[in-house]
Amino acid sequence: MFASASMLLQIFALIGYASICVFVLLLLPGSVLGKLPKPVRSARAALLGYFRRWRQLSTEGPFYRLAIWSGRKLFKGKLSSQSQAPDVRLKPTGCTEAQVTLGPNLPYNPFHEENYVISWCRASGKDSAWREKTFASDSELEKVSGKLRTHLSNLPEHADLKLRACAVNAWGRSAWSKEFELQTLAKPTEEGGFTGPLGPAYGAKETYTWTQTRTEVFVKIPVGAEVRARDIKFKCTGPRLEVHLDGSEVLVGSLWKRVKPDEVFWTIEDKDAKYGRHLSVQLVKAEVLEKWPCLIDAIGHPRIDARLIRFFTGELEGIKDLSALAG
């Protein structure tokens, strides 16, 4: 009898030692793990795989789901943990709308529930009051690769905005996330373009104007009566445009898309009722029918909502053979 009891104790002791070894092996930091023999590292990887599979099967089972659903319904969110502010990513998608992607910082609590509040205001000016809207995570937010995505609409057109978000549940709101800046898109002109800032050679309020067709992009830069062609240094490599005046930067940056460098033309137009005296630049798109949202792909150069551009109108209404566009 005593021998049997002693043997059982030894078996329990071996099981305990083995459990401790497995536990320690799973918690080893990467700096130590890299020094262990390959068989030990392989055993650790296999154990982690088993544990992950077991956890996945447990959480996907009907009894687990029923328990979680019952706990949430009966206690009405009181089993949740205190919420933390989500991570935020922004992307303008229209003149009056933006895409907001939230990265929840969730606790390891299967009963945890939270919704989200997104707030925005103008970055400057008199109308700088914060506006906010609450989104239900299970019905008003789209789940994409572990993130939550939605769209804010009815935003001011072509405006600099600040945006923040917080999580909210039965225990109240979390702290606000970091404030992020966003500029909504501009509405394109009738010629499919817009305006943008010029460089140090001009004042802060001077702008260039750009327009586009299905095959070309046109740029107009105002110049004074004293400026001559020899004062201008012009260079276009295809993906990049550089314009200098007397050694000072006028318009320099990467173009939205490549153009054909051998088909770039520029001249000074002296008489123009709409633009006055200006430097006129003609660029041929490398990819026809490409809708450009901006001329220079850089911060500070406004982007337009390219979805509003319609190439096949007016003079293009009679086109039936699209092969002619490739010429």
C-alpha positions in Angstrom: 0.0 0.0 0.0 2.8 2.4 1.0 4.7 1.4 -2.2 1.6 2.3 -4.3 1.2 5.6 -2.6 4.9 6.4 -3.1 4.7 5.5 -6.7 1.6 7.8 -7.2 3.5 10.6 -5.5 6.4 10.1 -7.8 4.1 10.2 -10.8 2.5 13.4 -9.6 5.9 14.9 -9.0 7.0 14.0 -12.5 3.9 15.5 -13.9 4.4 18.7 -11.9 8.0 19.0 -13.0 7.1 18.4 -16.6 4.3 21.1 -16.3 6.8 23.6 -14.8 9.3 22.8 -17.6 6.6 23.3 -20.3 5.5 26.6 -18.7 9.0 27.9 -18.4 9.7 26.9 -22.0 6.7 28.8 -23.3 7.6 31.9 -21.4 11.3 32.1 -22.5 12.2 35.4 -24.1 13.4 35.5 -27.7 17.0 36.4 -26.6 17.3 33.2 -24.6 15.3 31.0 -27.1 17.7 31.7 -29.9 20.5 30.1 -27.9 18.7 26.8 -27.3 19.2 23.7 -29.5 17.0 23.4 -32.5 15.0 20.4 -31.2 14.0 22.4 -28.1 12.9 25.3 -30.3 10.9 22.9 -32.5 9.2 21.4 -29.4 8.2 24.9 -28.2 6.7 25.8 -31.5 4.7 22.6 -31.6 3.4 23.2 -28.0 2.4 26.7 -29.0 0.5 25.4 -32.0 -1.4 22.9 -29.8 -2.4 25.6 -27.3 -3.5 27.9 -30.0 -5.6 25.2 -31.6 -7.1 24.2 -28.3 -8.1 27.8 -27.5 -9.6 28.3 -31.0 -11.7 25.2 -30.7 -12.8 26.2 -27.2 -13.9 29.7 -28.2 -15.7 28.5 -31.3 -17.8 25.9 -29.5 -21.6 26.4 -29.0 -21.4 26.2 -25.1 -18.7 28.9 -25.0 -20.7 31.2 -27.2 -23.9 30.6 -25.3 -22.1 31.4 -22.0 -20.7 34.7 -23.4 -24.0 35.7 -24.9 -25.9 34.9 -21.6 -23.4 36.8 -19.5 -23.6 39.9 -21.7 -27.4 39.9 -21.8 -28.0 39.2 -18.1 -25.4 41.6 -16.7 -26.0 44.3 -19.4 -22.4 45.1 -20.0 -21.4 45.2 -16.3 -19.0 42.3 -16.9 -17.0 44.5 -19.2 -13.6 45.9 -18.4 -12.7 49.6 -18.4 -12.2 50.7 -22.0 -9.1 52.1 -23.5 -8.8 54.6 -26.4 -8.5 53.0 -29.8 -5.8 53.5 -32.4 -7.0 55.7 -35.3 -6.2 55.9 -39.0 -7.8 58.4 -41.5 -8.2 58.6 -45.2 -10.2 61.2 -47.1 -12.5 59.6 -49.6 -14.6 62.5 -50.9 -15.3 66.2 -50.8 -17.5 65.7 -47.7 -16.5 62.3 -46.4 -13.6 60.4 -44.8 -12.8 56.8 -44.0 -12.0 56.1 -40.3 -10.3 52.9 -39.2 -10.2 52.0 -35.5 -7.8 49.6 -33.9 -9.5 48.5 -30.6 -7.3 48.0 -27.6 -9.3 45.2 -26.0 -8.6 43.5 -22.7 -8.5 39.7 -22.3 -12.1 39.5 -21.1 -14.6 37.5 -23.1 -17.5 39.5 -21.6 -16.0 42.8 -22.7 -18.2 45.1 -24.8 -17.6 48.6 -26.1 -18.8 51.0 -28.7 -17.0 54.0 -30.1 -17.4 57.8 -30.3 -15.8 59.7 -33.2 -15.4 63.4 -32.9 -14.2 66.1 -35.3 -13.8 69.8 -35.6 -12.2 72.4 -37.9 -8.5 72.7 -37.4 -8.7 76.5 -37.3 -11.2 79.4 -37.5 -14.2 80.5 -35.5 -16.2 77.3 -36.1 -13.9 75.0 -34.1 -16.5 73.3 -31.9 -16.2 69.5 -31.6 -19.0 67.4 -33.1 -19.3 63.7 -32.3 -21.2 60.6 -33.3 -21.5 57.2 -31.5 -21.1 54.0 -33.5 -22.3 50.6 -32.4 -19.4 48.1 -32.9 -21.7 45.2 -33.9 -23.9 47.0 -36.4 -22.4 50.3 -37.6 -18.7 49.3 -38.0 -17.3 47.0 -40.6 -14.7 44.4 -39.4 -11.6 44.3 -41.6 -8.6 42.2 -40.5 -9.1 42.8 -36.8 -9.9 46.5 -37.4 -13.2 48.4 -37.4 -14.0 50.7 -40.3 -16.6 53.3 -41.0 -17.2 56.5 -43.0 -17.9 60.0 -41.7 -20.2 62.0 -44.0 -21.4 65.6 -44.1 -18.0 67.0 -43.5 -17.0 70.5 -44.8 -15.7 70.4 -48.3 -11.9 70.9 -48.8 -11.4 71.7 -45.1 -8.6 71.1 -42.6 -10.1 69.1 -39.8 -9.0 67.5 -36.5 -10.4 64.1 -35.5 -10.2 61.9 -32.4 -12.0 58.8 -31.0 -12.8 57.1 -27.7 -14.3 53.8 -26.6 -17.5 53.7 -24.4 -19.3 51.0 -22.5 -21.3 50.5 -19.3 -18.4 52.0 -17.2 -18.2 55.2 -19.2 -15.9 56.6 -21.8 -12.2 56.0 -22.2 -9.7 58.8 -22.7 -9.7 60.4 -26.1 -7.2 59.1 -28.6 -4.5 61.4 -30.1 -5.8 64.1 -32.3 -5.2 63.5 -36.0 -5.4 66.0 -38.9 -7.3 65.4 -42.1 -8.1 67.5 -45.2 -11.2 66.6 -47.1 -11.0 66.5 -50.9 -11.8 69.5 -53.1 -14.3 69.5 -55.9 -12.6 69.6 -59.3 -13.1 72.6 -61.6 -15.0 72.2 -64.9 -11.6 71.4 -66.5 -10.9 68.5 -64.1 -8.2 70.3 -62.0 -7.6 72.7 -59.2 -5.0 75.0 -57.7 -2.0 74.6 -55.6 0.8 76.6 -53.7 3.9 77.9 -55.4 7.4 77.8 -53.9 9.7 80.4 -52.3 10.0 82.4 -55.5 6.4 83.6 -54.9 4.4 84.9 -52.0 2.4 82.6 -49.7 -0.9 83.4 -51.5 0.3 82.8 -55.1 -1.0 79.6 -56.7 -0.7 77.6 -59.8 -3.6 76.2 -61.7 -3.8 72.8 -63.3 -6.3 71.1 -65.6 -6.5 67.8 -67.3 -8.1 65.9 -70.2 -8.1 62.2 -70.9 -4.6 62.4 -72.4 -2.9 65.6 -71.1 -2.3 67.8 -68.1 -1.9 71.6 -68.3 -0.3 73.8 -65.8 -0.4 77.6 -65.6 1.9 79.6 -63.4 1.6 83.4 -63.2 4.7 85.4 -64.1 5.5 89.1 -63.9 6.0 91.4 -66.9 9.8 91.4 -66.3 10.2 87.6 -66.5 11.8 86.2 -69.7 12.2 82.7 -70.9 16.0 82.8 -70.1 15.1 83.4 -66.4 13.3 80.1 -66.1 14.9 76.8 -65.5 12.6 74.0 -66.5 13.1 70.3 -66.1 10.7 67.3 -66.4 12.0 63.8 -66.2 8.7 61.9 -66.4 7.9 61.3 -62.8 9.1 64.6 -61.5 8.7 68.3 -62.4 11.1 71.1 -61.5 10.5 74.8 -62.3 12.9 77.5 -61.0 12.9 81.3 -61.5 16.3 83.0 -61.1 17.5 80.1 -59.1 14.6 80.1 -56.7 12.0 77.3 -56.5 8.7 77.8 -58.2 7.2 74.4 -58.5 9.2 71.3 -57.6 8.0 67.8 -56.8 6.9 64.3 -57.9 4.0 64.3 -60.3 1.0 62.1 -59.4 1.7 59.8 -62.4 4.4 59.7 -65.0 4.3 61.8 -68.2 6.1 61.4 -71.4 9.3 63.6 -71.0 9.8 63.9 -74.8 6.4 65.4 -75.2 6.6 68.2 -72.6 6.2 71.8 -73.9 6.3 75.1 -72.1 6.0 78.7 -73.1 5.2 82.2 -71.7 1.7 83.4 -72.7 1.6 87.2 -72.7 -2.1 87.8 -73.4 -4.7 85.7 -71.6 -8.0 87.2 -70.4 -8.5 84.5 -67.7 -5.0 83.9 -66.4 -3.0 87.0 -67.4 0.7 86.6 -68.2 1.7 83.1 -67.2 4.0 80.2 -67.8 2.0 77.6 -69.7 3.1 73.9 -69.4 1.7 71.0 -71.4 2.3 67.4 -70.2 1.2 64.2 -71.9 0.0 61.4 -69.6 1.9 58.1 -69.9 -1.3 56.4 -69.0 -4.3 57.8 -70.9 -7.7 58.0 -69.2 -5.9 58.1 -65.8 -7.8 60.6 -63.5 -5.3 62.6 -61.6 -6.4 63.7 -58.1 -3.6 66.2 -57.8 -0.6 67.6 -59.9 2.1 67.3 -57.3 2.0 64.3 -54.9 3.1 66.1 -51.7 1.7 67.5 -48.5 0.2 71.0 -49.0 -1.0 70.3 -52.6 -4.7 69.9 -52.4 -6.3 66.7 -53.8 -9.6 66.6 -55.7 -12.3 63.9 -55.7 -11.3 62.2 -59.0 -14.6 60.3 -59.0 -16.3 63.5 -60.0 -14.3 63.8 -63.2 -16.1 62.8 -66.4 -13.9 62.6 -69.5 -16.6 61.3 -71.9 -18.7 64.4 -72.1 -18.8 67.4 -74.5 -16.3 66.8 -77.3 -15.9 63.2 -76.2 -19.6 62.2 -76.6 -19.1 61.1 -80.2 -16.2 58.8 -79.5 -17.0 55.2 -80.3 -13.6 53.6 -81.0 -11.5 53.6 -77.7 -8.5 52.4 -79.6 -8.0 56.0 -80.8 -7.2 57.1 -77.3 -4.0 55.2 -77.2 -2.4 57.4 -79.8 
